[in-house]
Amino acid sequence: MTEGYFYLVSYDISHDRRRTRVAKILKDFGDRVQYSVFELILYKQQQLEQMQERLVGVIDPEQDSIRIYALCGPCRDRIVILGQGEVLRDMPVYVV
């Protein structure tokens, strides 16, 4: 299996409806780990670009902020979680 690229996405969205839409888009690509933070494993650059296009179509760049952090493999291995939760690991890929 090809190893995916790990991303951490955080957002600060001022409007409830836009915030909900952003969360739904991010849920299509990864897992929510805190209220406004998602962990994603993407296998193709095209997935990242598609996600960004969808997000840009929802947010108001004058009021909202989305940050996408790419984490390298060794960096991901050094993530420390205090309290509940676990780091998202590679998900299986099924070709149909």
N, C-alpha and C positions, 0 to 999 in steps of 0.2 A: 504494500500500500504506500502511496506517495504521502510524505509528511506534509501537512498543511502549514500555512503561515498563521501565526497567532497575533491577534489584534485585541487591544483594549479600547473600547469606545465609551466616552462619557459625554453627557449632554446637559445643557442648561437651556430649557425651552420655556419661554414666558407664558405662552397660551396653552390652556388645557387640551384643546382639540389637536393642535399641532404636536404637543408632547405625546399624546396617545398615538398619533399616526407615526411619529418617529420610533416609538417603542415597538409598534407592530412591524415596521420595516426591519428593525434590528433583530427582532425575534425570528424573522425569516432566515437570518444568517448566523445566529448564535444564541447564547444563553444569558439571561439577565442574572447578574451576580449581586447587584445592589439596585436601589430604586432607579438611578439614572446611569448605571454602568453595565455594559455588556462585554462578555468575552466571546471572541469569534475565532474560528479556525477556517480559513479560506484556502482552497486548493488551487485557485486560478486567479490571475490578475483581473480577469474579466468579472469575477464575482465582486471584487473590491470596487471596480469601476461602476458596475451596475448598482451596488448599494449606495455609492456616493451620488449617482445621478438621481436615484429615488429620493434620497434625503434632501438634496438641493431643491427638488421640486416641492418640498413640504415646508421647509423652514423659512423664516424671515431673517435674512442675513443682518438686518439692522438691529434685531432684538435677540436673536438666538445664537447659540454656540454649540458646535459638535466638535469634539476632539477625537482623532483616531491615532492611536499609538501602535506602531508595529514593534513587536518584541521578538528578538532573536531567540533561537533554541536555548543557548546557555542562559540567557536572561530569564526565560520562562521557567527554567529549572530552578531558578533562585527566588521565585516568588514566595513570599511568606504570608500566610493567612493566620490572623489571630482571631480566635473564636470560630464560629460556624463557617462551613463552606469548603469547597475544594477547587483546585484549578482545573479548568476544562482541558481534557486530554483529546488527542486525535479521535475524531469520530469515524466510524466505518463509512466507506463510500460504496454505494451499490450502483452498478451499471445495468440498466434495463434495456 
